[in-house]
């Protein structure tokens, strides 16, 4: 019976601490929010992949290395999308940060594609090759559009990941505060027990 009272006190403290409403409760990203992000990413990837093929053709050897690196980012994103579709809460951890970085890389790579195509456009226009010029304008515009799309999706991913980090921090602080209260309650009970002896 003497052991029952301290346990009840500790359980009361834990229950009150965990159930008490916090002023600015941070919430973890939900499955629905993460799935929307995955859908947005998949759409951007479907627009980007044909442009990579076009970039490989239009830029030839000069763009081969860049296209190979771009494809690595696309493959990483496709793998991540497939894995996160099965387990959306995997985003709420280190995988979410990697996902955000890959989206940022894809945006930057698509922007580089646009810039490179514009640089080559100048050379071909000066040489009088209008057909190649039109193809490069199309590639540049397509890459610019996809870059903007990836940037928008990465902003969404960044906001979700920031929410995850803040919710994780708040949960850790709440856990620390509860453990402090429990330690203080145990000290008080121990002191009271020593006085009775």
C-alpha angles and dihedrals in degrees: 000000000000090000093050095065096057090046091052091049091051092047090050092051092048093047094049093046095049097041099042111106114248119218098236105022111190116211128208117242109273127232089252092054092046092047090052089052090050091050091050091049093049091052091050090049092051089054093045101049097067089047090056089056090048091047091053090052098042099042097037118183093352091061099035095094093046092048090050091054091045090053090052090057091047090050091049091050093047091050091048093048091051092048095045092048087062094043111017094177088066084082088070095078140035091319089064091058092048089049091052091050093050091051089051090049091050091051092050093045092051090049089051089051089054093048094047091049090051091050091052090044090064091053093049095045090051088051090050096245099142096167092056088043092057091048091051092048089053091049093047093050093045092050091047091052092049091046089055091047093050090047091054092048091047089053088055091047091048092052092049092047091049089053090051092052093048093047090048091050092048091049091050092049091048091050091049092050091049092050090049091052091048091050091049091048091050091050091051092048091047091050091048091049091051091051091053092053 
